[in-house]
Amino acid sequence: MFASLKNKVKSSYIINNYSKMYPYVKPYTFRALVAVLITIPIGAMDAVIAWSLKPYMDIVMVNKSAVSTTYIPLLIILFSMLQSLFNYTATYLNTWVGRKIANDVKIDLFAKLMHYDAQFFDNRRSGDIILEFNTNVDTACNGLLSNLKLFTTRVFSSLSLIAVLFYNSWQLAIVAVIVLLGALYPLTTLRRKLKSLFNKNIFSSAAVMTHFNETYSGNRIIASYNLYDYQMHRFKETLHSLFKLGIKMIQRTGMLSPIMHFVVSLGIALVIWLGSYLIVTHQITAGNFVSFITALIMLYNPIKSIGNNYNAVQLSLIAMEHVFKLLEDTPKITDKPEAKSLQKIKKDIVYKDVCFEYRPGKPILKNVNLDIKIGQTIAFVGNSGGGKTTLVNLLPRFYDVTSGQILIDGTDIRDFQIDSLREKISVVFQDNFLFAGTIRDNILLGAENATEEQIDRAVRSACLEEFIQSLDKGLNTNIGERGVLLSGGQRQRIAIARAFIKNAPIVILDEATSALDNKSEAIVQEAINNLMEDRTVLIIAHRLSTVRHADKIVVVNYGEIAEIGTHEELIAKEDGIYASLYKTQLK
């Protein structure tokens, strides 16, 4: 009873996974159906050779007559040619449909990936993302129809061969089927053994990819600090962990094929013993027996190695489970059903009793209250780790507040559509990400349909004109992945030009000049001053000299606003935090 219940649960699990996949299969239903239907004759034709041996043995080998059996070799050749042709067609269609489905799933996952909040990426390595959103899709989708093809081919091959067995001898057929069921029984416990190992294997495989990504991105750090041994040690440790998991996989599943091989061999031995008795007692002919043995070997041979195939099927199903878990997952930061578009910011931005935690029980911001009038320049200063960047990152909803509200013109920003909110905000980071491509491509990210006149104005305002003119290809110069062919100041100015093109009313400057030398900083600061004109600006700064002229300076200390005022007002507080920081920097 329990075995029956377990099989029902397993069948339900498989059907559930395949039903979830159906919307992705639906656009390619015809090809997928043809690919599956073709497997019926592929499997059924296996029985032709076994069946044809009975008349051949009885007429040629026993009666010594070859006249009436000349058609048999021709029949075998014809059916083998057809089977080969069907096999090629099925393989082609399976590959075509499988890759199409994989691409569609990857597109949906990629769209979801881009809309996850910053905290999702904070908690994952790059290798995790590649495995979960790419590799698992290939494992699941490309294995979907190929596994289905394997299954249906085996089913119809087995049914046709079993029919040949019963045609030749029902007594021997009953023995053969009982042995077959015994050989397949160990497969019922395999999935449970594989699932935990598969999850651990994913983790270790992701770590391997992360090592390669880190080595690529951090190659200069590795070289400058001579981190070759350090990186190699970490890489070896990960590979060793992956090796141990692979060995555990073999330990748990490697005995399947040998056990099945033994059981199958036992079945063949029993059939030969019983078959000899049936021949001697004239219950079957020699032709029956040879045909039966041939069909039995053709039926049993795939069973000997089916453990390995079954492993692949189970891994594909487990990967599919992971894929659909991601597809069904909902990003934490999404639009409310009744969210409205933010058209224009008229009055102010208000932080009201804002609290925020990255991890429960460890507050980063504590009851922050702040009123920012439109057109003001607000500078956030304070010690590292005090919460300045977090405070500003809440405005474009990179994260959502744990409690409290951020209001624009009296409306909670969570009541606005996210896209319309972020359209009103330009961000220039300390280390701006540039995409592989040209300078023009990266500037136009701010507004894809910008005119040449707008691009020229953005280039001039970002103090890029002289640099662009010095390049042979000008704006069409390739900058390499992440802009590695540019200096820090050049990357910052391209990011500022991108912000100019976007022309958003709110600008966030997250320590935009802190990583630059004095000369580069002076040029970038001029570009920033241009960007700040007629906009509401939020500046995060370590260098207090860059924020002296801000309308309001907010000192953030341990997640709370400690002081607010102009530069002159805060300097006048001799024992104040800002005055202390300023004097320290002057020294």
Phi, psi and omega in degrees: 000315180295321179297320178296318179297318180298318180294324178295317179298316181295316179299317179299319179299313181295314180299320180299316179296316181291327178292325177293329180283341187305317179303332178278334178280330189310315181297342183242029187303316185299309181295319180296319180293317178299317180300322180284315183297327180297333181292341180295305177293330178301314180288316184295329182292344176300331184283343185298313182297313181297316181296321185291341182288336180296304179296325180299311181294316184291322185272313185278307188284325183267309183272354177059039179234128182248359187294315187272002183242013181295338181286339188296310178301321179295322179296318179296317179298315181298312181294325178294321177296316179297317180298319179296318180296315178297321181298316178298314181299316180295318179297316180299311182294320178299315180295315181299309182293317181301316181288325176297316179297315180301317179297318180295318179295318180297323178297315179295319179292322180295320177298319179292319181302317183294338183260003175290152180284168184299328183294329176301316180284331178300327187265007183228149174272161179299323179297324177299316182297314182299316181291313185290323187259354181228297187297316180297328179295316178297317179299319183283307189285316180292334177276347185302298183282329178295322176292322178294320177298314179300316182296309183293322177299314180296319182298308184288328174296315181296317181297316181292322179289322176296323177299319177296321179300311181291329177299322183275321180193115181290330179296310179294326182295320180297317178298315182297318182291320178299316178297321179299314179297322177295323180291327183276343185305317182302339181293339184293340182258003190287319188299317180299323180291327186278328192299310181297321178293323180297317179297318178293323180295322176300314181301313182290321178296322177296322179296323178298313179298321179298320178301316179295317179297317179295320180294323178293309184287327184255026185301327181285324176295317179300317181290316186289332179257007181052053184267021184299312181294321180298310180295319181296320179297315179297319181295316179297320179299317180294317179297322179296319178297318179295322179297315181297322178294320178298319178294319177298323178299316179293320180298323184276333186238346187295336181280351183300307183297315177300319179297315180295323178299316180296314181298319179296316179297322176299318179296317179297319179299317179296319180295318179297317180297312181289323180297321178300317179297317182294326177292313181299323181272010176060028176276335173223160178268170176297325178296318175303314185294315180296318178297319180296311181299320179297313179297321181295316180295320178294329178284319186279328185304312177298330181296327182300324183253007185293339177303316179294318178295321181294323174305312182297320179297315181294319179297322178296318180293320179293319176298321178297321178299318178295319181297314183287335174296320177291317181297327181275347180289144179249125176305145183294325182257105181223169176288140169292153179304326183259017183300143181247163181279138175274110185274310184206141176264117188256327194238293186200170173239126185235126169267121185238109178051045185282127173236148180211141177225131170284319177236138183306135178086358180234082185293137175260320176240140185230106174049056180278129176235127184204137179243120181244117178279147178298134181095349180279155170252118183247127179251135177250122181229168180146177181293156178300140179081006182281343178115010183298307183295320178300317181302317182283324181293343178286336184294311176277010179062040167296328171227161174253147180300147175285321173206166184089192183215151165243123187247138170244118184051040175085357181251132178300132183297340177287349177269357177262153171295134186301316182299318182290327177294313184287339174297334183271003185230129171252140181236130172244113184272171175295317179238092186282138180276126174247140181274153175300136183145207183260170175298319179301315180304317184286326177292320183288353175299334178289330178195104187298332185260019181298144179278167178299325179295319178293322178295315180298319180295320179295321179296316179294315182296329180272009178058040180256353190302311182297318180295316181297320181293336181280352182264139181300319183260003177057230182295341182269017178283131176286140186249002180078167180296131182062015178071034186293343182274003182247159174280168179300318180294323179292320178297318180297319182290327175295320177296323178291320177298321177299319178292323177299315181298321180295323175057045179278148182287341179245133179238130174250124178246104184264088180050049189293344181239003190291337184262011186254156174284173187299318182293313179297321181297320181297319180291314181295323180296323176297318178296321179295318178301321177296318182294327185287343185299130175060031178227160170274124189237131174247118184246129170256124187217143170263323180277107185292339179296338183275353184240013184301328186263012177295147178296328181210134177249127182249119179266116181256124184225117179052045174081005180232154175278113184271324183211149174220137176167181174280171179303313183296319181296319183284327178294328182293340177274093188300328180263010182283163181293315182297314180300321179294316178297319182295315179296323179296318180290326178296321179293000000 
